[in-house]
Amino acid sequence: MSSSKVRCVIVDDEVLARQLLAGHLEQLPQFELVASCANAIDASRILGAEPVDLLFLDIEMPVIKGTDFYRSLIRPPAVVFTTAYRDYALDGFDLEAVDYLLKPITFPRFFRAVERFLAARSRPLPQGRQAPSTPTALFVRVDRKDLRIACADILFVKGLKDYARIHTAERIYTTKETLSCLGDRLGGDFVRIHRSFIVNRLRVTAVTRHEVELADVELPVGEAFREAALIELGGG
């Protein structure tokens, strides 16, 4: 990734909310706060005049909702939505947000969001390779219900013959679908490293020729998948 700073804009009608996010950004030297705006109109002026990499955008604001404002942008920067209301989460994921933060926003949760942004920004595909795009979320059949799971929350998927277990940081979902079928639906951010495992490359923390780490989990790299997996994960 380039050594230049990530240029950010905060948009929130609450003064304290803007101050909190600005304070979080001050702790991260690679991020630069370009502007802090109280409404979408002011933000629109900034985006028209300044290059911006990342937008921290409140959803529930007067005059124009954050989601409607973001939809109106012709060349939108990456966005992290912030709100006090859980009900807007689906809107955020439909707009392919980097993350969706519920207020009050703690620094550890904020840090996870910016790490997710940096991971996505710093992992270009190998030259000449075109991978299918990863959807924002998947619907999977679990306990006779079709559940929506955000792809960004998935750490890895383990295959069990005709079933698969989808591991997130919060929960494990078991669905009657083969690992290969799930892999086809998950797209380019997910890498097959073993006959039994697919990993979210944006959540990988370390790679060797024999293992992949995701937080505190270590998964084996199968010999048949090693060469392609290491290219996609950037390991050696």
BANUPA-783048 format. One record per atom (N, C-alpha, C, O): x, y, z; residue in three letters. Coordinates in steps of 0.001 Angstrom, whole numbers, padded with zeros to 6 digits, always signed. Layout:
! residues N
XYZALA...
//
This chain:
! residues 236
+000833-001193+000000MET+000000+000000+000000MET+000872+001248+000000MET+001973+001251+000550MET+000371+002294-000615SER+001115+003547-000657SER+001309+004100+000741SER+000496+003875+001638SER+002415+004837+000910SER+002695+005426+002212SER+001869+006677+002467SER+001875+007186+003588SER+001149+007198+001455SER+000331+008387+001643SER-000788+008098+002627SER-001229+006958+002769SER-001238+009135+003297LYS-002250+008960+004328LYS-003630+008704+003719LYS-003925+009117+002597LYS-004451+008019+004488VAL-005846+007789+004100VAL-006647+009035+004479VAL-006732+009398+005652VAL-007229+009680+003474ARG-007946+010933+003688ARG-009410+010635+004023ARG-010109+009966+003262ARG-009863+011143+005176CYS-011181+010788+005708CYS-012069+012021+005892CYS-011587+013128+006130CYS-013365+011797+005777VAL-014364+012818+006096VAL-015388+012199+007037VAL-015857+011084+006810VAL-015730+012925+008088ILE-016762+012515+009039ILE-018015+013329+008760ILE-017945+014550+008616ILE-019170+012656+008681VAL-020443+013342+008464VAL-021432+012862+009521VAL-021834+011699+009526VAL-021820+013772+010417ASP-022749+013428+011502ASP-023346+014717+012043ASP-022632+015700+012240ASP-024648+014717+012282ASP-025292+015939+012769ASP-025075+016155+014264ASP-025431+017212+014785ASP-024494+015171+014971GLU-024243+015295+016403GLU-022789+015701+016650GLU-021860+015030+016202GLU-022612+016798+017359VAL-021268+017314+017626VAL-020421+016293+018377VAL-019268+016056+018014VAL-020980+015694+019412LEU-020217+014750+020228LEU-019799+013524+019423LEU-018711+012984+019619LEU-020674+013089+018515ALA-020351+011932+017674ALA-019177+012270+016752ALA-018281+011447+016560ALA-019179+013465+016187ARG-018065+013879+015328ARG-016766+013977+016125ARG-015707+013565+015653ARG-016855+014519+017322GLN-015665+014653+018158GLN-015098+013286+018545GLN-013882+013097+018580GLN-015982+012344+018834LEU-015539+010996+019212LEU-014781+010342+018059LEU-013693+009805+018262LEU-015347+010382+016846LEU-014683+009775+015693LEU-013373+010486+015366LEU-012385+009842+015013LEU-013365+011816+015483ALA-012132+012562+015236ALA-011049+012153+016229ALA-009881+012029+015862ALA-011437+011943+017484GLY-010483+011490+018494GLY-009937+010109+018185GLY-008752+009845+018387GLY-010808+009218+017692HIS-010338+007884+017301HIS-009327+007987+016155HIS-008294+007318+016171HIS-009630+008828+015161LEU-008738+008962+014014LEU-007379+009533+014416LEU-006355+009172+013836LEU-007369+010422+015408GLU-006110+011022+015850GLU-005127+009980+016378GLU-003919+010218+016389GLU-005632+008840+016811GLN-004765+007795+017345GLN-004135+006939+016242GLN-003309+006071+016524GLN-004523+007183+014994LEU-004027+006385+013882LEU-003250+007289+012925LEU-003861+007998+012126LEU-001928+007279+012988PRO-001119+008230+012212PRO-001257+008101+010702PRO-000966+009053+009978PRO-001701+006930+010207GLN-001820+006777+008757GLN-003117+007366+008204GLN-003344+007354+006994GLN-003971+007884+009101PHE-005244+008473+008679PHE-005220+009988+008883PHE-004673+010490+009865PHE-005821+010696+007943GLU-005888+012155+007995GLU-007341+012606+007901GLU-008055+012208+006981GLU-007780+013427+008839LEU-009145+013958+008808LEU-009166+015205+007937LEU-008595+016233+008304LEU-009819+015118+006793VAL-009909+016229+005857VAL-010968+017232+006300VAL-010756+018442+006223VAL-012124+016718+006771ALA-013221+017593+007187ALA-014171+016831+008086ALA-014294+015609+008003ALA-014846+017586+008953SER-015884+017048+009823SER-017147+017853+009561SER-017189+019050+009848SER-018166+017219+009024CYS-019348+017927+008535CYS-020597+017564+009336CYS-020757+016427+009781CYS-021478+018547+009510ALA-022708+018347+010268ALA-023862+017844+009408ALA-024886+017416+009940ALA-023709+017889+008085ASN-024799+017456+007211ASN-024251+017040+005857ASN-023089+017287+005534ASN-025119+016398+005064ALA-024711+015873+003768ALA-024391+016971+002766ALA-023560+016777+001879ALA-025042+018124+002898ILE-024799+019226+001961ILE-023363+019726+002086ILE-022673+019915+001084ILE-022920+019937+003322ASP-021527+020353+003531ASP-020561+019277+003048ASP-019527+019582+002455ASP-020905+018018+003306ALA-020042+016914+002878ALA-019931+016868+001365ALA-018863+016582+000824ALA-021035+017148+000679SER-021032+017127-000772SER-020053+018160-001328SER-019359+017892-002309SER-019993+019334-000707ARG-019052+020376-001147ARG-017600+019898-000972ARG-016757+020104-001845ARG-017333+019263+000160ILE-015981+018769+000418ILE-015599+017696-000599ILE-014500+017726-001153ILE-016504+016750-000845LEU-016202+015657-001765LEU-016005+016168-003188LEU-015284+015560-003980LEU-016648+017285-003506GLY-016467+017852-004826GLY-015168+018608-004990GLY-014740+018874-006114GLY-014534+018958-003881ALA-013323+019780-003936ALA-012063+019062-003497ALA-010962+019478-003858ALA-012200+017979-002718GLU-011040+017310-002129GLU-011056+015813-002457GLU-012128+015211-002516GLU-009883+015205-002671PRO-009834+013748-002780PRO-010073+013113-001410PRO-009441+013494-000425PRO-010972+012162-001355VAL-011337+011509-000095VAL-011316+010004-000311VAL-011855+009505-001299VAL-010684+009273+000626ASP-010582+007819+000529ASP-011657+007098+001327ASP-012148+006048+000914ASP-012024+007669+002476LEU-012918+006963+003390LEU-013873+007939+004053LEU-013472+008987+004559LEU-015148+007569+004039LEU-016216+008401+004581LEU-016814+007708+005804LEU-017222+006549+005725LEU-016867+008422+006944PHE-017594+007938+008120PHE-018928+008684+008122PHE-018980+009881+008405PHE-019997+007969+007805LEU-021260+008615+007453LEU-022398+008156+008359LEU-022741+006974+008390LEU-022979+009100+009096ASP-024157+008824+009910ASP-025351+008584+008991ASP-025457+009208+007934ASP-026235+007698+009382ILE-027394+007388+008535ILE-028569+008317+008829ILE-029126+008916+007910ILE-028948+008441+010093GLU-030125+009226+010454GLU-029739+010683+010666GLU-029305+011075+011750GLU-029908+011490+009598MET-029587+012915+009662MET-030750+013720+009082MET-031510+013199+008266MET-030899+014977+009490PRO-031968+015800+008931PRO-031736+016112+007459PRO-030600+016111+006985PRO-032801+016372+006758VAL-032821+016750+005338VAL-032501+015556+004427VAL-033345+015142+003632VAL-031303+015011+004538ILE-030925+013878+003681ILE-030342+012765+004543ILE-029377+012989+005274ILE-030916+011573+004466LYS-030349+010425+005177LYS-029001+010055+004577LYS-028761+010245+003385LYS-028126+009524+005425GLY-026803+009161+004962GLY-026817+008158+003823GLY-026032+008282+002883GLY-027701+007160+003891THR-027769+006154+002828THR-028225+006774+001506THR-027698+006426+000449THR-029195+007685+001554ASP-029652+008353+000331ASP-028553+009237-000247ASP-028365+009289-001462ASP-027830+009928+000626PHE-026718+010758+000174PHE-025648+009914-000514PHE-025140+010286-001572PHE-025312+008782+000089TYR-024270+007934-000484TYR-024690+007381-001843TYR-023875+007293-002762TYR-025969+007006-001968ARG-026466+006518-003255ARG-026362+007589-004344ARG-026219+007260-005522ARG-026431+008843-003966SER-026424+009935-004944SER-025032+010246-005486SER-024912+010938-006496SER-023986+009753-004840LEU-022619+010075-005250LEU-022234+009316-006518LEU-022486+008117-006632LEU-021627+010019-007463ILE-021247+009393-008729ILE-020002+008530-008548ILE-019961+007399-009031ILE-018998+009043-007865ARG-017778+008276-007581ARG-017550+008273-006081ARG-016684+008994-005585ARG-018310+007477-005358PRO-018231+007522-003895PRO-016939+006919-003361PRO-016437+005945-003921PRO-016391+007485-002285PRO-015277+006829-001595PRO-015795+005623-000823PRO-017003+005396-000759PRO-014911+004869-000251ALA-015334+003794+000648ALA-016080+004413+001826ALA-015814+005554+002204ALA-017014+003661+002404VAL-017845+004225+003464VAL-017954+003275+004652VAL-018079+002061+004491VAL-017903+003857+005848VAL-018270+003170+007091VAL-019492+003907+007628VAL-019409+005087+007969VAL-020620+003214+007703PHE-021827+003840+008216PHE-021830+003812+009742PHE-021393+002841+010361PHE-022327+004888+010332THR-022452+004973+011788THR-023886+005340+012135THR-024490+006183+011472THR-024433+004713+013168THR-025815+004991+013544THR-026105+004426+014922THR-025389+003559+015423THR-027168+004933+015519ALA-027629+004398+016797ALA-028702+003334+016605ALA-029209+002784+017582ALA-029055+003035+015346TYR-030190+002151+015064TYR-029752+000904+014308TYR-029191+000998+013217TYR-030008-000256+014887ARG-029657-001522+014255ARG-030447-001767+012975ARG-029980-002476+012083ARG-031641-001186+012878ASP-032535-001481+011760ASP-031964-001082+010414ASP-032447-001551+009383ASP-030950-000230+010391TYR-030393+000235+009127TYR-029259-000645+008610TYR-028671-000343+007571TYR-028945-001717+009312ALA-027786-002534+008932ALA-027901-003079+007510ALA-026917-003084+006770ALA-029087-003536+007122LEU-029250-004105+005792LEU-028989-003073+004707LEU-028385-003385+003681LEU-029447-001829+004932ASP-029165-000762+003966ASP-027671-000568+003798ASP-027177-000406+002682ASP-026951-000585+004919GLY-025507-000407+004861GLY-024822-001501+004071GLY-023942-001224+003255GLY-025221-002757+004306PHE-024596-003859+003589PHE-024975-003845+002112PHE-024148-004181+001264PHE-026215-003460+001788ASP-026632-003386+000391ASP-025802-002369-000382ASP-025612-002516-001589ASP-025310-001342+000296LEU-024486-000320-000351LEU-022999-000676-000327LEU-022144+000153-000641LEU-022705-001925+000053GLU-021331-002432+000071GLU-020427-001606+000969GLU-019291-001294+000612GLU-020942-001258+002129ALA-020153-000513+003100ALA-018992-001360+003614ALA-019089-002584+003699ALA-017904-000693+003951VAL-016775-001377+004582VAL-017203-001973+005909VAL-016819-003091+006252VAL-018005-001218+006656ASP-018474-001679+007958ASP-019672-000843+008379ASP-020030+000139+007728ASP-020282-001255+009484TYR-021488-000629+009996TYR-021318-000553+011515TYR-021340-001580+012194TYR-021149+000653+012046LEU-020822+000824+013459LEU-022009+001367+014234LEU-022625+002362+013853LEU-022311+000692+015326LEU-023404+001133+016203LEU-022859+002045+017301LEU-021853+001730+017937LEU-023522+003159+017513LYS-023135+004093+018569LYS-023579+003560+019934LYS-024587+002859+020018LYS-022843+003881+021001PRO-021568+004606+021035PRO-020429+003737+020497PRO-020356+002546+020799PRO-019555+004329+019710ILE-018521+003592+018993ILE-017236+003566+019816ILE-016594+004599+020007ILE-016869+002399+020295THR-015638+002256+021065THR-014437+002237+020122THR-014574+001941+018935THR-013262+002556+020659PHE-012074+002546+019806PHE-011758+001149+019277PHE-011422+001030+018099PHE-011846+000073+020087PRO-011557-001259+019521PRO-012458-001606+018338PRO-011993-002173+017349PRO-013758-001265+018437ARG-014662-001568+017323ARG-014348-000681+016114ARG-014399-001140+014973ARG-014026+000582+016366PHE-013619+001492+015308PHE-012355+000973+014612PHE-012257+001010+013385PHE-011398+000493+015398PHE-010141-000012+014854PHE-010376-001219+013948PHE-009714-001361+012921PHE-011312-002085+014323ARG-011654-003233+013474ARG-012162-002771+012116ARG-011846-003371+011088ARG-012951-001700+012118ALA-013496-001191+010852ALA-012386-000660+009947ALA-012376-000950+008751ALA-011446+000117+010505VAL-010387+000670+009657VAL-009407-000419+009223VAL-008841-000339+008133VAL-009204-001425+010054GLU-008370-002548+009642GLU-009005-003284+008468GLU-008309-003735+007559GLU-010316-003401+008492ARG-011032-004039+007386ARG-010846-003221+006101ARG-010644-003778+005022ARG-010916-001901+006235PHE-010695-001030+005078PHE-009271-001198+004542PHE-009077-001344+003335PHE-008277-001178+005430LEU-006885-001304+005009LEU-006613-002655+004362LEU-005874-002741+003381LEU-007210-003709+004910ALA-007003-005047+004348ALA-007539-005118+002921ALA-006879-005656+002032ALA-008726-004579+002708ALA-009318-004607+001369ALA-008507-003752+000400ALA-008385-004089-000778ALA-007961-002660+000890ARG-007217-001728+000033ARG-005843-002266-000354ARG-005330-001947-001427ARG-005250-003078+000509SER-003858-003493+000303SER-003706-004876-000300SER-002588-005376-000419SER-004813-005504-000684ARG-004713-006852-001252ARG-005241-006876-002684ARG-006328-007401-002926ARG-004489-006313-003643PRO-004913-006386-005042PRO-004819-007816-005558PRO-004041-008623-005050PRO-005607-008114-006555LEU-005535-009438-007160LEU-004227-009587-007933LEU-003695-008596-008433LEU-003691-010828-008043PRO-002506-011037-008857PRO-002736-010563-010286PRO-003854-010645-010795PRO-001678-010063-010943GLN-001793-009503-012277GLN-002361-010526-013243GLN-001939-011682-013269GLN-003327-010081-014039GLY-003916-010942-015046GLY-005028-011827-014530GLY-005644-012544-015319GLY-005313-011806-013229ARG-006352-012667-012684ARG-007605-011855-012413ARG-007543-010786-011806ARG-008731-012360-012859GLN-010008-011721-012613GLN-010860-012665-011784GLN-011326-013685-012289GLN-011065-012340-010529ALA-011876-013186-009658ALA-013288-012625-009594ALA-013481-011415-009709ALA-014284-013501-009411PRO-015647-013005-009278PRO-015774-012143-008036PRO-015150-012423-007012PRO-016573-011104-008124SER-016729-010207-006977SER-017452-010914-005841SER-018289-011789-006064SER-017114-010518-004623THR-017768-011091-003453THR-019044-010320-003162THR-019015-009090-003123THR-020172-011009-002954PRO-021405-010311-002615PRO-021312-009699-001224PRO-020449-010067-000428PRO-022200-008771-000946THR-022228-008159+000375THR-022643-009158+001437THR-022107-009151+002545THR-023598-010019+001104ALA-024112-010995+002070ALA-024652-012207+001331ALA-024930-012152+000133ALA-024795-013302+002064LEU-025381-014524+001532LEU-026603-014914+002354LEU-026655-014686+003563LEU-027581-015504+001679PHE-028654-016174+002397PHE-028342-017663+002414PHE-028116-018268+001366PHE-028331-018261+003622VAL-028071-019692+003758VAL-029174-020319+004599VAL-029750-019689+005485VAL-029445-021579+004289ARG-030512-022295+004995ARG-029973-022873+006296ARG-029103-023744+006276ARG-030481-022394+007423VAL-030057-022859+008746VAL-031300-023075+009606VAL-032081-022148+009818VAL-031482-024298+010101ASP-032626-024617+010970ASP-033944-024179+010351ASP-034768-023535+011001ASP-034133-024540+009076ARG-035370-024268+008338ARG-035664-022786+008154ARG-036807-022396+007918ARG-034624-021960+008264LYS-034758-020533+008000LYS-033686-020111+007003LYS-032583-020658+007000LYS-034013-019141+006162ASP-033015-018535+005283ASP-032404-017345+006013ASP-033036-016297+006146ASP-031175-017514+006482LEU-030510-016473+007262LEU-029569-015665+006378LEU-028892-016208+005505LEU-029540-014362+006622ARG-028620-013477+005914ARG-027345-013344+006742ARG-027396-012954+007909ARG-026208-013666+006140ILE-024908-013561+006802ILE-024043-012604+005986ILE-023842-012810+004789ILE-023538-011566+006629ALA-022657-010624+005951ALA-021332-011320+005617ALA-020701-011901+006500ALA-020914-011263+004363CYS-019686-011952+003947CYS-018455-011416+004679CYS-017517-012165+004952CYS-018461-010123+004994ALA-017316-009539+005695ALA-017140-010124+007091ALA-016044-010067+007649ALA-018213-010689+007668ASP-018131-011260+009012ASP-017641-012705+009010ASP-017310-013244+010066ASP-017590-013337+007840ILE-017192-014739+007768ILE-015671-014861+007869ILE-014938-014230+007108ILE-015205-015680+008817LEU-013773-015953+008949LEU-013351-017062+007988LEU-012431-016891+007189LEU-014040-018202+008080PHE-013745-019324+007198PHE-014952-020254+007142PHE-015888-020143+007933PHE-014899-021172+006183VAL-015954-022170+006020VAL-015304-023547+006017VAL-014308-023772+005329VAL-015871-024460+006787LYS-015370-025830+006848LYS-016368-026769+006184LYS-017556-026745+006504LYS-015885-027600+005253GLY-016742-028550+004566GLY-016862-029859+005320GLY-015879-030372+005856GLY-018082-030402+005359LEU-018366-031677+006022LEU-019254-032508+005101LEU-020459-032616+005326LEU-018650-033102+004051LYS-019380-033855+003033LYS-020450-032970+002397LYS-020117-032028+001679LYS-021730-033258+002650ASP-022814-032478+002030ASP-023186-031247+002842ASP-024110-030522+002473ASP-022484-030999+003942TYR-022783-029855+004804TYR-021575-028921+004852TYR-020469-029283+004449TYR-021814-027729+005346ALA-020723-026779+005569ALA-020995-026020+006856ALA-022144-025737+007194ALA-019932-025696+007565ARG-020019-024866+008760ARG-019381-023519+008483ARG-018195-023439+008163ARG-020169-022462+008606ILE-019712-021100+008361ILE-019325-020484+009695ILE-020170-020310+010574ILE-018051-020155+009846HIS-017538-019624+011105HIS-017427-018105+011023HIS-016732-017579+010154HIS-018108-017400+011924THR-017908-015968+012113THR-017316-015779+013508THR-017181-016738+014268THR-016968-014549+013838ALA-016399-014291+015164ALA-017426-014528+016261ALA-017065-014814+017402ALA-018700-014411+015921GLU-019745-014510+016940GLU-020446-015862+016988GLU-020966-016250+018034GLU-020467-016589+015864ARG-021328-017773+015812ARG-020869-018707+014704ARG-020157-018296+013788ARG-021285-019976+014794ILE-021052-020966+013749ILE-022409-021391+013184ILE-023317-021761+013929ILE-022531-021332+011849TYR-023777-021715+011187TYR-023536-023000+010392TYR-022557-023098+009652TYR-024424-023983+010543THR-024336-025227+009781THR-025444-025250+008742THR-026619-025086+009070THR-025061-025455+007480THR-026036-025454+006390THR-025798-026649+005476THR-024668-027111+005321THR-026875-027143+004875LYS-026754-028283+003958LYS-026411-027756+002573LYS-027284-027559+001727LYS-025132-027535+002365GLU-024606-027048+001095GLU-023143-027444+001039GLU-022435-027336+002040GLU-022681-027899-000109THR-021295-028345-000195THR-020339-027159-000144THR-020714-026023-000434THR-019101-027447+000230LEU-018081-026407+000303LEU-017842-025779-001069LEU-017657-024566-001166LEU-017844-026578-002114SER-017619-026052-003463SER-018713-025095-003884SER-018431-024052-004475SER-019956-025432-003589CYS-021072-024553-003948CYS-020998-023235-003184CYS-021229-022167-003752CYS-020679-023314-001907LEU-020536-022080-001124LEU-019381-021235-001641LEU-019487-020011-001713LEU-018284-021883-002000GLY-017143-021156-002522GLY-017482-020396-003796GLY-017032-019267-003991GLY-018282-021023-004669ASP-018709-020351-005895ASP-019558-019127-005585ASP-019474-018115-006280ASP-020368-019218-004552ARG-021249-018092-004210ARG-020504-016980-003473ARG-020887-015814-003561ARG-019450-017333-002753LEU-018734-016342-001948LEU-017851-015420-002795LEU-017691-014248-002453LEU-017290-015912-003866GLY-016554-015023-004767GLY-015096-014812-004403GLY-014511-015595-003654GLY-014504-013730-004947GLY-013059-013552-004995GLY-012352-013274-003691GLY-011139-013471-003619GLY-013051-012819-002640ASP-012383-012573-001365ASP-012193-013849-000560ASP-011590-013816+000513ASP-012696-014968-001057PHE-012604-016231-000336PHE-011748-017213-001123PHE-011933-017408-002324PHE-010800-017831-000407VAL-009765-018644-001042VAL-009825-020069-000503VAL-009862-020284+000709VAL-009834-021041-001415ARG-009792-022451-001031ARG-008359-022808-000684ARG-007480-022733-001542ARG-008107-023200+000575ILE-006747-023539+001000ILE-006565-025032+001275ILE-005451-025494+001519ILE-007674-025783+001235HIS-007650-027193+001647HIS-008946-027812+001137HIS-009911-027097+000869HIS-008975-029112+001003ARG-010224-029735+000547ARG-011372-029499+001520ARG-012538-029642+001154ARG-011041-029134+002770SER-012072-028924+003781SER-012245-027473+004209SER-013114-027184+005032SER-011430-026533+003664PHE-011485-025163+004183PHE-011426-024102+003073PHE-010655-024204+002119PHE-012261-023100+003240ILE-012206-021852+002477ILE-012054-020730+003494ILE-012748-020719+004510ILE-011145-019778+003230VAL-010917-018686+004179VAL-011236-017336+003530VAL-011126-017169+002315VAL-011626-016400+004358ASN-011806-015014+003940ASN-010433-014352+003963ASN-009882-014122+005040ASN-009873-014044+002802ARG-008500-013532+002770ARG-008364-012170+003448ARG-007266-011786+003850ARG-009478-011436+003577LEU-009430-010142+004260LEU-009342-010293+005774LEU-009082-009321+006484LEU-009558-011504+006268ARG-009477-011739+007717ARG-008233-012550+008108ARG-008034-012856+009283ARG-007405-012892+007124VAL-006186-013666+007390VAL-005145-012771+008056VAL-004887-011658+007600VAL-004546-013272+009145THR-003547-012492+009881THR-002116-012982+009657THR-001171-012231+009901THR-001934-014224+009198ALA-000588-014751+008937ALA-000688-015946+007991ALA-001684-016669+007981ALA+000371-016136+007194VAL+000389-017216+006204VAL+001767-017876+006204VAL+002788-017189+006214VAL+001794-019211+006193THR+003014-019971+005903THR+002666-020969+004806THR+001528-021017+004339THR+003642-021756+004401ARG+003365-022753+003360ARG+002459-023860+003863ARG+001900-024606+003060ARG+002303-023983+005159HIS+001538-025109+005712HIS+000324-024684+006527HIS-000544-025509+006813HIS+000247-023402+006909GLU-000857-022958+007763GLU-001291-021546+007414GLU-000519-020737+006899GLU-002560-021281+007715VAL-003126-019938+007616VAL-003721-019594+008973VAL-004421-020408+009576VAL-003441-018387+009452GLU-003990-017934+010725GLU-005082-016903+010493GLU-004948-016010+009656GLU-006167-017041+011251LEU-007241-016060+011290LEU-007531-015801+012761LEU-008157-016621+013432LEU-007065-014639+013264ALA-007171-014343+014702ALA-006451-015452+015463ALA-005246-015629+015287ALA-007174-016217+016318ASP-006525-017254+017113ASP-006756-018654+016544ASP-006557-019644+017248ASP-007174-018751+015280VAL-007441-020038+014636VAL-006355-020327+013613VAL-005993-019448+012831VAL-005828-021556+013606GLU-004858-021999+012614GLU-005489-023092+011765GLU-006042-024057+012292GLU-005403-022938+010444LEU-005988-023906+009518LEU-004890-024437+008598LEU-003970-023700+008244LEU-004981-025719+008208PRO-003940-026298+007344PRO-004099-025869+005889PRO-005210-025633+005414PRO-002968-025772+005193VAL-002970-025534+003751VAL-002709-026869+003067VAL-001656-027474+003272VAL-003645-027331+002264GLY-003494-028613+001582GLY-002513-028533+000432GLY-002428-027508-000245GLY-001770-029608+000204GLU-000736-029601-000830GLU-001317-029308-002204GLU-000708-028587-002994GLU-002485-029856-002496ALA-003091-029670-003812ALA-003530-028228-004056ALA-003669-027810-005205ALA-003749-027463-002980PHE-004233-026089-003103PHE-003137-025060-002817PHE-003363-023858-002951PHE-001937-025538-002418ARG-000923-024642-001852ARG-000488-023544-002821ARG-000496-022367-002461ARG-000118-023905-004019GLU+000456-022914-004940GLU-000535-021784-005226GLU-000191-020608-005103GLU-001764-022140-005606ALA-002766-021126-005925ALA-003140-020317-004697ALA-003314-019102-004786ALA-003268-020975-003547ALA-003666-020282-002321ALA-002614-019271-001888ALA-002953-018156-001491ALA-001332-019652-001962LEU-000273-018725-001548LEU-000186-017522-002462LEU+000118-016421-002002LEU-000447-017705-003755ILE-000464-016565-004675ILE-001583-015602-004280ILE-001362-014393-004207ILE-002772-016125-004027GLU-003912-015280-003716GLU-003792-014616-002346GLU-004267-013499-002144GLU-003145-015323-001397LEU-003014-014780-000049LEU-001743-013948+000113LEU-001576-013260+001120LEU-000861-014008-000859GLY+000371-013220-000782GLY+001405-013800+000149GLY+002288-013080+000614GLY+001318-015090+000436GLY+002280-015733+001337GLY+003325-016510+000580GLY+003302-016590-000649GLY+004259-017089+001344GLY+005311-017867+000699GLY+005752-018998+001558GLY+006636-019760+001169GLY
//
